[in-house]
Amino acid sequence: MSRSSRKLAAIVFTDVVGFTELSAADELGAIKLLEHQRKSFQPIVAEFGGKWLKELGDGLLLSFESSLDAVRCAVELQTAARKIDGLQIRIGIHQGDIVLQGSEILGDGVNIASRIEPLAPTGGIALSEKIQHDISSHPEYTTQLIGEPELKGVSQPLRVYCLTCGDLPTAEPLEADRPSNQLAVV
């Protein structure tokens, strides 16, 4: 049995929007898109001191020792993605304990980051409250609360924010978190 170690980290999850449909329509094109993503993103992750932990299909699992470095890297990844034809990604970031066991990365911090990522708008970045708090003294990074969703497998309440600086897209507030007089009319 391999030894495990625990550490605090900022965890970044990425996912390619519409990848399943792309794969079904053009499998070779989808594979080339992932290769282009890897080639473009690896130097950016290294530049910000990140670790390329795992590729999960079309998604990436990255870790950073600093929340600020994770956010800076995520912004650069979104900038790079916009320059790659057909590559649109969502990014989720959370800071918490992770367990490293051989080549596996486990723990509540990883689970939460993976649950936050789908809440980001296409081309955007969703943050846990811990990350938002860590970057709050850096005025170049603005955020918007998008809600306090119930996340599968996560028992504690968690506020989720959207990074709104630069040309990043904003997210709509989650339905359950809108005041009753602002619910969408169907």
Secondary structure as GFF3:
##gff-version 3
##sequence-region A 1 186
A	DSSP	beta_strand	4	16	.	.	.	ID=ss1
A	DSSP	alpha_helix	19	25	.	.	.	ID=ss2
A	DSSP	alpha_helix	27	47	.	.	.	ID=ss3
A	DSSP	beta_strand	51	56	.	.	.	ID=ss4
A	DSSP	beta_strand	59	64	.	.	.	ID=ss5
A	DSSP	alpha_helix	67	82	.	.	.	ID=ss6
A	DSSP	beta_strand	89	101	.	.	.	ID=ss7
A	DSSP	beta_strand	104	106	.	.	.	ID=ss8
A	DSSP	alpha_helix	108	116	.	.	.	ID=ss9
A	DSSP	three_ten_helix	117	119	.	.	.	ID=ss10
A	DSSP	beta_strand	125	128	.	.	.	ID=ss11
A	DSSP	alpha_helix	129	135	.	.	.	ID=ss12
A	DSSP	beta_strand	143	147	.	.	.	ID=ss13
A	DSSP	beta_strand	160	163	.	.	.	ID=ss14
A	DSSP	three_ten_helix	175	177	.	.	.	ID=ss15
A	DSSP	three_ten_helix	180	182	.	.	.	ID=ss16
###
